[in-house]
Amino acid sequence: MERKKIQELLSRLDTSYPNASCALTYHTPLQLLIATILSAQCTDERVNKVTPVLFKKYPTAKAFAEADLETLQEEIRSTGFYKNKAKSIQGCCRKIVEEFGGEVPDSLEELVKLPGVGRKTANLVLGETRQLPGIVVDTHVRRLAKRLGMTSHEDPEKIERDLMRLIPKERWTLFSHQLIHHGRQICKARNPDCNHCSLKDLCPSAETFSP
């Protein structure tokens, strides 16, 4: 996209979603890390119903690391893929305890070495809790970036790089949340509501979906 179009896109996103933020409920970097792992193939609403009790029972990485695996699986069952998620949570927390003194690391390079943590999760945690901007390429950002003509790639890391080149660094985290909100409310995977989309005239895909 041309720079002028990018500026207009950002301006309209600011108008539509001025306070866009992470929909997961958390109070600490560890809680956001766990909640994000749980959110894979699951709605944020469902995760937010599970985590209050979970975080009260397991307040630290050490507590998660030492939890009974089968019990933890049952506690997160409703989020789906609970066996893999429980394994990732325990592996992640054990490494945090063993290598980082029980504290969530504050660099992308260290975060992505944790079990169950990819660049999407790492960028979210850093952007939200460390004020280190990052592009969060979830399913919504991936879909909208392609529809808006901001990338031609399918690979999340390549999409992230394309968006980093187009969007000012200080806006990376906010921009990610704004696209996620727009994807959930308007530009859905099936039947996007182009007639009520504030970005319609900037979107090369609009004609494909408009009646």
C-alpha positions as CSV (number, residue, x, y, z in Angstrom):
1,M,0.0,0.0,0.0
2,E,1.1,3.6,-0.7
3,R,2.2,5.7,2.3
4,K,-0.8,8.0,1.8
5,K,-3.2,5.0,2.0
6,I,-1.4,3.7,5.1
7,Q,-1.9,7.1,6.8
8,E,-5.6,7.1,5.9
9,L,-6.0,3.5,7.1
10,L,-4.4,4.3,10.4
11,S,-6.5,7.4,10.8
12,R,-9.7,5.5,10.2
13,L,-8.7,2.7,12.6
14,D,-8.1,5.3,15.2
15,T,-11.6,6.7,14.7
16,S,-13.3,3.3,14.8
17,Y,-11.1,1.7,17.6
18,P,-9.4,4.5,19.6
19,N,-9.0,2.3,22.7
20,A,-8.4,-1.1,21.1
21,S,-6.6,-3.4,23.6
22,C,-6.0,-7.0,24.5
23,A,-9.3,-8.8,25.2
24,L,-7.6,-11.3,27.6
25,T,-7.9,-10.6,31.3
26,Y,-4.5,-10.5,33.1
27,H,-2.6,-8.7,35.8
28,T,1.0,-10.0,35.3
29,P,3.2,-11.0,32.3
30,L,2.9,-14.6,33.4
31,Q,-0.9,-14.5,33.4
32,L,-0.9,-13.0,29.9
33,L,1.5,-15.6,28.7
34,I,-0.7,-18.5,30.1
35,A,-3.9,-16.9,28.8
36,T,-2.4,-16.5,25.4
37,I,-1.4,-20.2,25.3
38,L,-4.9,-21.1,26.3
39,S,-6.5,-18.8,23.6
40,A,-5.2,-20.9,20.7
41,Q,-8.3,-22.3,18.9
42,C,-10.4,-20.8,21.6
43,T,-12.3,-17.6,22.2
44,D,-11.0,-14.9,24.6
45,E,-14.3,-15.0,26.3
46,R,-13.9,-18.7,27.2
47,V,-10.4,-18.2,28.3
48,N,-11.4,-15.3,30.6
49,K,-13.9,-17.6,32.3
50,V,-11.3,-20.2,33.1
51,T,-8.3,-18.0,34.1
52,P,-9.6,-16.3,37.3
53,V,-9.8,-19.6,39.2
54,L,-6.6,-20.9,37.5
55,F,-4.5,-17.8,38.4
56,K,-5.7,-17.9,42.0
57,K,-4.7,-21.5,42.4
58,Y,-1.4,-21.1,40.5
59,P,-0.1,-17.6,41.3
60,T,3.5,-18.3,40.1
61,A,5.4,-20.0,37.4
62,K,6.7,-22.5,40.1
63,A,3.1,-23.3,41.0
64,F,2.2,-24.1,37.4
65,A,5.5,-26.1,37.0
66,E,4.7,-28.3,40.0
67,A,1.0,-28.8,39.3
68,D,-0.4,-32.2,38.8
69,L,-0.6,-32.5,35.0
70,E,-3.9,-34.4,34.9
71,T,-5.5,-31.9,37.3
72,L,-4.3,-29.0,35.2
73,Q,-5.7,-30.7,32.1
74,E,-9.1,-30.9,33.6
75,E,-9.0,-27.3,34.8
76,I,-8.4,-26.0,31.3
77,R,-10.4,-28.7,29.4
78,S,-13.1,-26.2,28.2
79,T,-10.5,-24.3,26.2
80,G,-9.9,-27.2,23.9
81,F,-6.7,-29.1,23.0
82,Y,-6.3,-29.2,26.8
83,K,-3.7,-31.9,26.9
84,N,-1.2,-30.1,24.6
85,K,-1.9,-26.8,26.3
86,A,-1.3,-28.2,29.8
87,K,2.0,-29.7,28.6
88,S,3.0,-26.4,27.0
89,I,2.1,-24.4,30.2
90,Q,4.1,-26.8,32.4
91,G,7.1,-26.9,30.0
92,C,7.0,-23.1,29.7
93,C,6.8,-22.5,33.4
94,R,9.5,-25.0,34.3
95,K,11.9,-23.3,31.9
96,I,10.9,-19.9,33.4
97,V,11.8,-21.2,36.8
98,E,15.0,-23.0,35.9
99,E,16.4,-20.4,33.5
100,F,14.8,-17.1,34.4
101,G,14.4,-17.2,38.2
102,G,10.6,-17.5,37.9
103,E,10.2,-14.3,35.9
104,V,8.9,-14.1,32.4
105,P,11.8,-13.0,30.2
106,D,11.7,-9.6,28.5
107,S,13.1,-10.3,25.1
108,L,11.5,-11.9,22.0
109,E,14.6,-14.1,21.5
110,E,14.2,-15.6,25.0
111,L,10.4,-15.8,24.9
112,V,10.2,-17.8,21.7
113,K,12.5,-20.5,23.2
114,L,9.8,-21.3,25.8
115,P,7.6,-24.3,25.0
116,G,4.3,-23.3,23.4
117,V,5.4,-19.7,22.8
118,G,5.7,-18.4,19.2
119,R,6.3,-14.9,17.9
120,K,2.6,-14.0,18.1
121,T,2.5,-14.7,21.8
122,A,5.9,-13.2,22.5
123,N,5.0,-9.9,20.7
124,L,1.7,-9.7,22.6
125,V,3.4,-10.2,25.9
126,L,6.2,-7.7,25.2
127,G,3.8,-5.1,23.7
128,E,1.3,-5.3,26.5
129,T,3.5,-5.8,29.6
130,R,6.9,-4.4,28.6
131,Q,5.8,-1.6,26.2
132,L,8.0,-3.1,23.5
133,P,6.1,-2.7,20.2
134,G,5.4,-5.8,18.2
135,I,3.1,-7.0,15.4
136,V,0.8,-9.7,16.7
137,V,-0.1,-11.9,13.7
138,D,-3.1,-13.9,14.8
139,T,-5.8,-15.3,12.5
140,H,-7.5,-11.9,12.2
141,V,-4.4,-9.9,11.4
142,R,-3.3,-12.5,8.9
143,R,-6.7,-12.4,7.1
144,L,-7.0,-8.6,7.1
145,A,-3.5,-7.9,6.1
146,K,-4.0,-10.0,3.0
147,R,-7.4,-8.6,2.2
148,L,-6.1,-5.0,2.5
149,G,-3.2,-5.8,0.2
150,M,-0.6,-5.3,2.9
151,T,1.0,-8.7,2.2
152,S,0.8,-11.5,-0.2
153,H,2.2,-14.1,2.2
154,E,0.7,-16.9,4.2
155,D,3.5,-17.4,6.6
156,P,2.9,-15.4,9.8
157,E,6.6,-14.4,10.2
158,K,6.7,-13.0,6.6
159,I,3.4,-11.2,7.2
160,E,4.9,-9.7,10.4
161,R,7.9,-8.4,8.5
162,D,5.7,-6.9,5.7
163,L,3.6,-5.1,8.3
164,M,6.7,-3.9,10.2
165,R,7.9,-2.2,7.0
166,L,4.5,-0.5,6.5
167,I,3.4,0.6,10.0
168,P,5.3,3.0,12.2
169,K,7.0,1.1,15.0
170,E,5.3,3.0,17.8
171,R,2.0,1.9,16.4
172,W,2.7,-1.9,16.0
173,T,0.9,-3.0,19.2
174,L,-2.1,-0.7,18.8
175,F,-2.4,-1.5,15.1
176,S,-2.5,-5.2,15.9
177,H,-5.3,-4.8,18.4
178,Q,-7.2,-2.5,16.0
179,L,-7.1,-5.1,13.2
180,I,-8.2,-7.8,15.6
181,H,-11.2,-5.8,16.6
182,H,-12.1,-5.0,13.0
183,G,-11.7,-8.6,12.1
184,R,-14.0,-9.7,14.9
185,Q,-16.7,-7.1,14.3
186,I,-16.7,-6.3,10.6
187,C,-14.2,-8.2,8.4
188,K,-15.1,-11.7,9.4
189,A,-13.6,-14.8,7.8
190,R,-17.0,-15.6,6.3
191,N,-19.4,-13.0,5.1
192,P,-17.4,-9.8,5.8
193,D,-19.7,-6.8,6.3
194,C,-18.2,-4.6,3.6
195,N,-21.3,-2.4,3.5
196,H,-20.5,-1.2,7.0
197,C,-16.7,-1.2,6.7
198,S,-14.9,2.1,7.2
199,L,-12.0,0.8,5.2
200,K,-14.0,-0.4,2.1
201,D,-12.6,2.1,-0.4
202,L,-9.0,1.3,0.8
203,C,-9.5,-2.4,0.4
204,P,-8.7,-4.1,-2.9
205,S,-10.8,-7.2,-1.8
206,A,-14.0,-5.3,-1.1
207,E,-15.4,-5.9,-4.6
208,T,-14.9,-9.6,-4.1
209,F,-17.3,-9.7,-1.1
210,S,-19.7,-6.8,-1.8
211,P,-23.1,-7.8,-3.2
